[in-house]
Amino acid sequence: MSQKPESHDVNDEVALGDVDAERRALLVNATAAFGIAGAACVALPFVSSMNPSRSVKAMATIDVNLTEIPEGEAKTFLWQGKPVFVWHRNAAQIEEARKGDATATLDPAKDADRVQKAEWLVVMGVCTHLGCVPMRGGEFGGWRCPCHGSQFDDSGRVRQGPAGTNLEIPPYRFLDDNTIRVG
C-alpha cells in the first residue's frame, strides 16, 4: 500500500491562520472587557463614597415659612450648619435701613441691593471678622458681635469694629408670598 503524500492547499493555511487570529482577538477583547468591568466594580464603591450623605443633601436647602415671623421681629434658622437671620422688617425699620444708604460704612451697599423684598432681610448670622454669631442690638439697630465688637446696621452692613465686610446674603428665592427657599 502506498501512501499518497498529503497535499496542503495554501488557502487552508490562510483559513487556519484567520481562525487563530480571530480567537486571539476574541480572547484579548473578552479579557479587556472583564478587566474593565472588574475595575468598575472596585472603583464604584470608592467613587460613591465621595457623594454627599443624605443628611448633607437634606441641608442643601431649607424652606422658611414667613407667616411664623411677626412683623418687626427676626428668627434664626440653621442652613448648612450656619445660622441664617430672617427679619420681617416693619415700615419704620425699612425707612431706617434706607437712611443708612447715605451714611458712610466700612463696606458701602444700598439696602435695596441687599433685599429682594423690602420687608424681608435675609442674611447669614456669621460675623465676617472671625465667624462669631452676632446678637440683635447695638448702636445701629441691627446686630453686634459679642466677640470683638463689630456692629451691623438694620441692613446687615458693617458699621463699626474689626469686621471688614457686611453680613453675607445667602442664596435664596421666594417660592410664594409666604415661603422662601434658602440654598
Buried (B, 14 or more C-beta within 10 A) or exposed (E): EEEEEEEEEEEEEEEEEEEEEEEEEEEEEEEEEEEEEEEEEEEEEEEEEEEEEEEEEEBEBBEBEBEEBEEEEBBEBEBBEBBBBBBBBBEEBBBBBBEBBEEEBBEEBBBEEBBEEBBBBBBBBBBBBEEBBBEEEBEBBBBBBEBEBBBBBBBBBBBBBBBEEBBEBBEBEEEEEEEBEBB
